[in-house]
Amino acid sequence: MMGTRGRRPHPLIDREKLDALYGAYNHRDFVHPDPLEFLYHYPALQDREIVALVASSLAYGRVEQILKSVSLVLDRVGPSPFHFLMTSSPESLLSTFSDFKHRFTAGDELAWMLWGARCAIEKFGSLLECFLSGWNEKESTVLPGLAAFVEAFPVKIAGCWSGFLPSPAKGSACKRLNLFMRWMVRQDAVDPGGWGQIPPSKLIVPLDVHMHRISLNLRLTSRRQADLRTAVEITRAFKKLVPEDPVRYDFALTRLGIRKHMAPPALGKKTCERSLKGSFVQHRHSRSLSHSSKAYPSPCVALA
């Protein structure tokens, strides 16, 4: 995808078109099915940040299972996840979630992650303060802060440590943690926010299969590996267009990859040759965005 040596072709989209997409689809009507919707039921920040941690951590696999698993956890913790957590012990958490299973995640892993969150809250006062304790506002991104955030959780059980809370220090794209950060830092019609001390300009794109494919087709990256380096490269490309909020279009763009009816003419787009030939992408594993039993059109686009 490179043009002349060492120079990347110009992205196939500009801010005007992205803003049109944002205006059309960045609404709560388009959220379901997405675990983000659970956050809307928790106005108290101390509850919402725990819900966000649980929902983002379980945001892998089929969306139906994701919603079922998150619902099960929230039903068991009651109306205030914060109160539940701060009055729990490791033994009670292990008992509460002894029969829990979400794909590769067992109940003990969930219980230990929650215990780690409780210990972090007890030490710092909140998950926000836990993050801020290891983050320097002079950093260009939230990644160093996320690495410190993960390290602040005292639970270093292998499954919980590498599965629930992968560290960007190890090169993981950390899609779920970056999704958690988007939900908690940004505040608009979709993202509820709450962590206002962190500028949205520091966020990293939550890189999943949809955003990676879209970014390749829009020439926001030429890298084929969906790793942290690629996530940073895509974020930098967006930052050139909207430096104050490079993750602004994440929600709207990923709708294109998973909703069959969304091919917004307002953007001046035409489907690419692959889509015109009726080629479809079978969506099986997403960040939680749609019914994975259906086929969705390729997000491959050519801008008019």
Protein Blocks (a to p, Z undefined) as FASTA:
>chain_A
ZZcehiacddfbdfklmmmmmmmmmcfklmpgcfklmmmmmmblklmmmmmmmmmmmmgc
jfklmmmmmmmmmmmnojblmlmmmmccfklmmmmmmmgcehjacfklmmmmmmmmmmmm
mmnopaklmmmmmccfkbmbfklmmmmmmmmpmblcfklmmmmmccfklopaolmmmmmm
mmmmpccfklngjilmbcfklpccdddfklmmmmmmnopafbfbdcfklmmmmmmmmmmm
mmmlmmlmmmmmmmmmmpmklccfklopacdfklmnopacddfbdchlacfkbccddfbd
cdZZ
